[in-house]
Amino acid sequence: MKKINRPYFSLFFTGIFALAILACSQSKPESERSVQQVMDEVITRLYATMNEEELAAIDQQTAMSLFTEADLEVLSTRHWVFDVNVPAVVSVMRSTQQKTLPFWLKPAGFEKTDLEMRNEYHTYEVWQKEFDKGTVELGINGFENFAYHYFVSVAPQNENDRLELSNFIPDDQYVAVLDDGAFIYHDWTELVLQDVPEEMKGQKLLTTIRGRGKESHLIGAFRKTQFPSSAEPDQVLLTWSADPSTSIDIQWRTNISVETGEVKYRVAGTTDEKAVEAEKYVMEDRELMNDRFIHRFTAKIQDLQPGTDYEYLIAPATDWTNACTFSTPETDDSFSFIWFGDVHHKKEFGDLHHKAEAAHPDVHFYSIAGDLVGDGLYRDQWDDLFEFSKNVLCNKPLMNVPGNHDNRLGLGAKMYRDMFSYPANGPDGVPTDQTYSFTYKNTLFLMLDATSSVEAQTDWIENQLANTKATWKIAVFHFPPYNWEEPYPNIQEAWIPLFDKYHVDMVFSGHIHYYMRSKPMRAGEVVDSYNDGTVYIISLGIPGRNQDITDEPYAAVREQDCWLYQHIRIEADKLTYQSVNFDGEVIDSFDIQK
């Protein structure tokens, strides 16, 4: 890559965005400034004053020197805030694996005790301080983005006082009870506490998420994308947010110099052009050194004719010989699609994707069952994914669900949502675009977000299944309810009875890095026919893990050498399934005849 010289970004870049941030924040009193505002200001200033090597060399000492006393006061007091109604003892539990002590902890008056507690992977030391009635202010976890954030418990100084907590920052704070078996991270509720000291049991427990350290990440934070944006539209992607037979969504990106977007389209081979304007939004990855801000565009085309081939151009292009294409489905009940398990933005997946398209040019769309990237908040990884598959994605829709790597460490899947335009028909309690359904010809696709609340989706799933007239029903979600390593009893309890009641034909998942096709299953037991039970399939679009796996009596086929795609053809009442490896060899196949 070409070395980037100082100043790191042009004055134009920093002028538009940085000055707006600085002007807004400087008008606020220090007590109203947030950690995000302070970090935005400092990182914007770094881009204007440091080169690539200097950014990469930031250590704890350098990081501390970047902030004014006022900045450090915000970082010390505005990360985690709440009020106590009586004098209280506040305990901060921090992992002993975190090498650097939060800079504010000792100066704020916290003292290390001899108390400890643990979970399966970490031991937590206990730091305590007494507070008067009023506001408790706590600081950042550090500048190194340690993945296991500290957590907090609170007890009244006088055991006869009734302690109440209020006025939280963040305002969605969950308050639990400190005890053995309590979880501390909302993004990993199975990771629970052990050996809680007896004298601390029963205290009010303030839980968190592992990823909160990203709010103040500086040490080792800065990344580059191999594929930065430009004024030329790229990352052209097709999805559906409405009826696939009469609509298409076209998405792309540019750099921030492009303010408007437009798609021209026409029936293939004709000259009667139509145009639709695109919605634009600004997308930021604060630590992406060479492409912090981009513009993404979404053009939604409606009122298309079923069974028709179309071609389109994204302005300012005018040469129709270079047009991309898409097709609306015929009105019969025959079609095919391809789905992948985890792909993790690997170059190998892009190669596999192109091989699948070459082998099956008639497929109507593609789907990935989560973990599209390794870290869903790193836009450079999304850039990889779109670049490696670009010649497929501009012509065939990509319909996905998020995995745990896309919804990263409890920080949410906003970047995933910003990348894809999907039906806004999901349940309350799950962010739009993460759970949705669509019907393609005679098949209902339930696209479920297993990283969100299972309970929030259960009634919605039943409503979808109870009201469909589709012949085939397919559910796609990341966490496989049956697998050798980490079964999901909550999904088994909440969703599988519905799959049984309404006979969902197939369930596609990933997450566990191997291939498994189950025998037909109903109520957790193997049955004789796929007409009586559901097939559960796990797959992987990149190389698998070679490891010893335990027996699975429900498994019909298992394979650890992955790089697989699954091709499904539906012809009215018949479904034909194949799992194909990187060399084009069919490693598994079966049919279902209704």
Residue pairs with C-beta under 8 A, 6 or more apart in sequence:
1 224
1 226
3 51
3 52
4 51
4 52
4 289
4 290
5 51
6 49
6 50
6 51
7 14
7 47
7 48
7 49
8 46
8 47
8 48
8 49
8 50
8 51
8 52
8 55
8 289
9 47
9 48
9 292
11 48
13 47
13 256
13 292
13 293
14 44
14 47
14 48
16 256
17 44
17 292
17 293
18 41
18 44
18 45
18 47
18 48
21 37
21 40
21 41
21 44
22 41
22 44
24 37
25 33
25 37
25 38
25 40
25 41
28 37
30 70
30 73
30 74
33 74
33 78
34 74
34 78
35 74
35 75
35 78
35 79
35 140
35 215
35 216
36 215
37 74
38 67
38 71
38 74
38 75
39 215
39 216
39 286
40 286
41 71
42 66
42 67
42 71
42 218
43 218
43 286
43 287
46 55
46 66
47 289
47 292
52 222
52 224
52 289
55 222
55 289
56 220
56 222
58 66
58 143
58 218
58 219
58 220
58 221
58 222
59 219
60 100
60 143
60 144
60 219
63 143
63 218
63 219
64 72
64 103
66 218
67 75
72 103
72 104
75 104
75 139
75 140
75 216
76 103
76 104
76 107
76 108
76 137
76 139
76 140
77 104
77 137
77 138
77 139
78 137
78 139
78 169
79 138
79 139
79 140
79 141
79 212
79 215
79 216
80 137
80 138
80 139
80 152
80 169
80 170
80 206
81 135
81 136
81 137
81 138
81 167
81 168
81 169
82 135
82 136
82 165
82 166
82 167
82 168
82 169
82 173
82 206
83 134
83 135
83 136
83 165
83 166
83 167
84 131
84 133
84 134
84 136
84 154
84 163
84 164
84 165
85 133
85 162
85 163
85 164
85 165
85 166
86 133
86 156
86 157
86 158
86 161
86 162
86 163
86 164
87 130
87 131
87 132
87 133
87 156
87 157
87 158
87 161
88 130
88 131
88 133
88 136
88 154
88 155
88 156
88 157
88 163
89 128
89 129
89 130
89 131
89 154
89 155
89 156
89 157
90 128
90 129
90 130
90 131
90 136
90 138
90 152
90 153
90 154
91 126
91 127
91 128
91 152
91 153
91 154
91 155
91 200
91 203
92 105
92 110
92 126
92 127
92 128
92 138
92 150
92 151
92 152
93 117
93 124
93 125
93 126
93 127
93 150
93 151
93 152
93 153
93 184
94 101
94 102
94 105
94 124
94 125
94 127
94 150
95 122
95 123
95 124
95 146
95 148
95 150
96 122
96 123
96 124
96 125
97 122
97 123
97 146
97 148
98 141
98 142
98 146
98 148
99 144
100 142
100 143
100 144
102 139
102 140
102 141
102 142
102 150
103 139
103 142
104 139
104 140
105 127
105 139
108 129
108 138
108 139
109 129
110 127
110 128
110 129
111 127
111 128
111 129
112 125
112 126
112 127
113 125
113 126
113 127
113 128
115 125
115 126
115 197
115 199
115 200
116 123
116 124
116 125
116 126
116 195
116 197
117 123
117 124
117 126
117 193
117 194
117 195
117 196
117 197
117 200
118 124
118 193
118 194
118 195
119 184
119 191
119 192
119 193
119 194
120 191
120 194
121 148
121 191
122 148
124 150
124 151
126 197
126 200
130 157
135 167
136 154
138 152
140 213
140 215
140 216
141 149
141 150
141 212
141 213
141 216
142 213
142 216
143 216
143 217
143 218
143 219
144 213
144 217
144 218
144 219
144 220
145 213
145 214
145 216
145 217
145 219
145 220
145 221
146 213
147 210
147 211
147 213
147 409
148 185
148 210
149 185
149 208
149 209
149 210
149 211
149 212
149 213
150 208
151 184
151 185
151 205
151 206
151 207
151 208
152 205
152 206
152 208
153 178
153 200
153 203
153 204
153 205
153 206
154 163
154 165
154 203
154 204
154 206
155 163
155 200
155 203
155 204
156 162
156 163
163 204
165 173
165 175
165 204
165 206
173 206
173 207
174 186
174 206
174 207
175 204
175 205
175 206
175 207
176 182
176 183
176 204
176 205
176 207
177 202
177 203
177 204
177 205
178 193
178 196
178 200
178 201
178 202
178 203
178 204
178 205
179 193
179 196
179 201
179 202
180 192
180 193
180 194
180 195
180 196
180 201
181 192
181 193
182 192
182 193
182 196
182 205
183 189
183 190
183 191
183 192
183 193
183 207
184 191
184 192
184 193
184 205
184 207
184 208
185 191
185 207
185 208
185 209
185 210
185 410
186 207
186 208
186 209
186 410
187 209
187 210
187 211
187 404
187 407
187 409
187 410
188 210
188 410
208 410
209 409
209 410
209 411
210 409
210 410
211 377
211 408
211 409
211 410
211 411
212 410
212 411
214 377
214 409
214 411
217 287
221 287
222 287
222 288
222 289
223 287
223 288
223 289
223 378
223 380
224 288
224 289
224 290
224 291
224 380
225 288
225 290
225 291
225 379
225 380
225 383
226 380
226 383
226 384
226 387
227 234
227 383
227 384
227 386
227 387
228 255
228 290
228 291
228 383
229 253
229 254
229 255
229 291
229 294
229 295
230 254
230 255
231 254
231 255
231 257
231 258
232 254
233 252
233 253
233 254
233 258
233 261
233 297
233 314
233 317
234 252
234 253
234 254
234 386
234 390
235 251
235 252
235 253
235 383
235 386
235 387
235 390
235 393
236 250
236 251
236 252
236 314
236 324
236 390
236 393
236 394
237 250
237 251
237 252
237 386
237 393
237 394
237 398
237 419
237 420
238 248
238 249
238 250
238 251
238 326
238 393
238 394
238 395
238 396
238 397
238 398
239 249
239 251
239 397
239 398
239 399
239 420
239 421
239 422
240 247
240 248
240 249
240 397
240 399
240 422
240 423
240 438
241 247
241 249
241 300
241 421
241 422
241 423
241 424
242 300
242 302
242 423
244 328
244 329
244 365
244 397
244 438
244 439
244 440
245 304
245 306
245 328
245 329
245 331
246 302
246 303
246 304
246 305
246 306
246 328
247 300
247 301
247 302
247 303
247 304
248 300
248 301
248 304
248 310
248 326
248 328
248 397
249 298
249 299
249 300
249 301
249 421
250 263
250 278
250 298
250 299
250 301
250 312
250 314
251 296
251 297
251 298
251 299
251 419
251 420
251 421
252 261
252 296
252 297
252 314
253 283
253 294
253 295
253 296
253 297
254 261
254 294
254 295
254 297
255 291
255 294
255 295
256 282
256 293
256 294
256 295
258 295
259 280
259 295
260 277
260 278
260 280
260 315
261 277
261 278
261 280
261 295
261 297
261 299
261 314
261 315
262 275
262 276
262 277
262 278
262 299
262 314
262 315
263 275
263 276
263 278
263 299
263 301
263 312
263 313
263 314
263 315
264 273
264 274
264 275
264 312
264 313
264 315
265 273
265 274
265 275
265 276
265 301
265 310
265 311
265 312
265 313
266 272
266 273
266 274
266 310
266 311
266 312
267 305
267 308
267 309
267 310
268 309
268 310
268 311
268 325
269 309
276 299
276 300
276 301
277 299
278 297
278 298
278 299
279 297
279 298
279 299
279 300
280 295
280 296
280 297
281 295
281 296
281 418
282 293
282 294
282 295
283 293
283 294
283 295
283 296
283 379
283 415
283 418
284 292
284 293
285 291
285 292
285 377
285 378
285 379
285 380
285 415
286 292
288 378
288 379
288 380
291 379
291 380
291 383
294 379
296 418
296 419
298 421
300 421
304 310
304 328
305 328
306 328
306 329
306 330
306 331
307 328
307 329
307 330
307 331
308 327
308 328
309 325
309 326
309 327
310 325
310 326
310 327
310 328
311 320
311 323
311 324
311 325
312 323
312 324
312 325
312 326
313 319
313 320
313 322
313 323
313 324
324 394
324 395
325 395
326 395
326 396
326 397
327 364
329 335
329 364
329 440
329 441
332 441
333 441
333 442
333 471
333 570
333 571
333 572
334 441
334 569
334 570
334 571
334 572
335 364
335 440
335 441
335 443
335 569
335 570
336 360
336 362
336 363
336 364
336 567
336 568
336 569
336 570
337 363
337 364
337 365
337 366
337 367
337 440
337 567
337 568
338 356
338 360
338 363
338 366
338 367
338 565
338 566
338 567
338 568
339 366
339 367
339 368
339 369
339 476
339 508
339 539
339 565
339 566
339 568
340 349
340 352
340 353
340 366
340 367
340 368
340 369
340 510
340 539
340 540
340 541
340 564
340 565
340 566
341 368
341 369
341 371
341 508
341 509
341 510
341 511
341 515
341 538
341 539
341 540
341 541
341 562
341 564
342 369
342 370
342 371
342 403
342 405
342 510
342 511
342 513
342 540
342 541
342 542
343 349
343 368
343 371
343 372
343 385
343 541
343 542
344 371
344 372
344 373
344 374
344 405
344 542
345 372
345 373
345 374
345 381
345 382
345 384
345 385
345 388
346 388
346 541
346 542
347 384
347 388
348 542
348 543
348 563
348 582
349 385
349 388
349 389
349 541
349 542
350 385
350 387
350 388
350 389
351 388
351 582
352 541
352 542
352 563
352 565
352 582
353 366
353 388
353 389
353 392
353 541
353 565
354 389
354 391
354 392
355 565
355 582
355 584
356 363
356 366
356 565
356 567
356 580
357 363
357 391
357 392
357 396
359 567
359 580
359 584
360 567
363 396
363 567
364 396
364 397
364 440
365 396
365 397
365 398
365 399
365 440
366 392
366 396
366 397
366 398
366 399
367 398
367 399
367 400
367 445
367 447
367 476
367 508
368 398
368 400
368 401
368 541
369 400
369 401
369 403
369 476
369 477
369 478
369 508
369 509
369 510
369 539
370 400
370 401
370 402
370 403
370 404
370 405
370 406
370 450
370 451
370 477
370 478
370 509
370 510
370 511
371 403
371 404
371 405
371 406
371 478
371 510
371 511
372 382
372 385
372 400
372 402
372 403
372 405
372 406
372 416
373 381
373 382
373 384
373 385
373 405
373 406
374 381
374 405
375 381
375 405
375 408
376 402
376 405
376 406
376 407
376 408
376 413
376 415
376 416
377 408
377 411
377 414
377 415
379 415
382 415
382 419
386 393
398 420
399 422
399 438
399 445
399 447
400 420
400 447
401 434
401 435
401 447
401 448
401 449
401 450
401 476
401 477
401 478
402 413
402 416
402 434
402 449
402 451
402 478
403 450
403 451
403 478
403 510
403 511
404 451
404 478
404 479
404 511
406 413
406 416
406 451
407 413
407 416
407 434
407 449
407 451
407 452
412 431
413 431
413 434
413 449
413 451
416 433
416 434
417 431
417 432
417 433
417 434
420 433
421 433
422 432
422 433
422 436
422 447
423 436
423 437
423 438
424 432
424 433
424 436
425 436
425 437
426 432
426 433
426 434
426 435
426 436
426 437
426 457
426 460
427 435
427 456
427 457
427 459
427 460
428 456
429 452
429 453
429 456
429 457
430 449
430 452
430 453
430 456
430 457
431 449
431 452
434 449
434 451
434 452
435 447
435 448
435 449
435 452
435 457
435 460
436 447
437 444
437 445
437 446
437 447
437 464
438 445
438 447
439 445
439 468
439 470
441 570
442 470
442 471
442 472
442 570
442 572
443 470
443 471
443 472
443 473
443 474
443 570
444 464
444 465
444 468
444 470
444 472
444 473
444 474
445 474
445 475
445 476
446 461
446 464
446 465
446 473
446 474
446 475
446 476
446 504
447 476
447 477
448 457
448 461
448 475
448 476
448 477
448 495
449 457
449 477
449 478
450 477
450 478
450 479
450 488
450 491
450 509
451 478
451 479
454 490
454 491
454 494
454 495
455 494
457 495
458 494
458 495
458 498
461 475
461 495
461 498
462 498
462 501
462 502
465 473
465 498
465 501
465 502
465 504
466 502
471 572
471 573
471 594
472 505
472 506
472 570
472 575
473 502
473 503
473 504
473 505
474 504
474 505
474 506
474 507
474 508
475 495
475 499
475 504
475 506
475 507
475 508
476 507
476 508
476 509
477 491
477 507
477 508
477 509
478 509
478 510
478 511
479 488
479 491
479 509
479 511
480 488
480 507
480 509
480 510
480 511
480 512
480 516
480 536
480 538
481 487
481 488
481 491
481 492
481 495
481 496
481 507
481 509
481 536
482 492
482 516
482 518
482 521
482 536
482 552
482 554
483 511
483 512
483 516
483 538
483 552
484 512
484 514
484 516
484 549
484 550
484 551
484 552
485 512
485 549
486 511
486 512
492 524
496 523
496 524
496 534
497 523
498 504
499 507
499 534
500 522
500 523
500 533
500 534
503 534
504 534
505 530
505 534
505 535
505 575
505 592
506 534
506 535
506 537
506 568
506 575
506 577
507 534
507 535
507 536
507 537
508 537
508 539
508 566
509 536
509 537
509 538
510 538
510 539
510 540
511 538
512 538
513 540
513 544
513 545
513 562
514 538
514 540
514 544
514 545
514 549
514 558
514 559
514 560
514 562
515 538
515 539
515 540
515 544
515 557
515 558
515 559
515 560
515 562
515 564
515 579
515 587
515 588
516 536
516 537
516 538
516 552
516 555
516 557
516 558
516 559
517 535
517 536
517 537
517 555
517 556
517 557
517 558
517 579
517 588
517 590
518 526
518 535
518 536
518 537
518 554
518 555
518 556
519 526
519 527
519 533
519 535
519 554
519 555
519 556
520 526
520 527
520 528
520 529
520 530
520 531
520 532
520 533
520 534
520 535
521 527
521 533
521 534
521 535
521 536
521 554
522 532
522 533
522 534
526 533
526 553
526 554
527 533
530 590
530 592
531 592
531 594
535 590
535 592
536 554
537 566
537 579
539 562
539 564
539 565
539 566
539 579
540 562
540 563
540 564
541 562
541 563
541 564
541 565
542 562
542 563
543 561
543 562
543 563
544 559
544 560
544 561
544 562
545 560
546 560
547 560
549 558
549 560
552 558
557 587
557 588
559 579
559 587
559 588
561 581
562 581
563 581
563 582
564 579
564 580
564 581
564 582
564 587
565 579
565 580
566 577
566 578
566 579
566 580
567 577
567 578
567 580
568 575
568 576
568 577
568 578
569 575
569 576
570 576
573 593
573 594
574 591
574 592
574 593
574 594
575 591
575 592
575 593
576 589
576 591
577 588
577 589
577 590
577 591
577 592
578 586
578 588
578 589
579 586
579 587
579 588
579 589
580 586
580 587
581 587
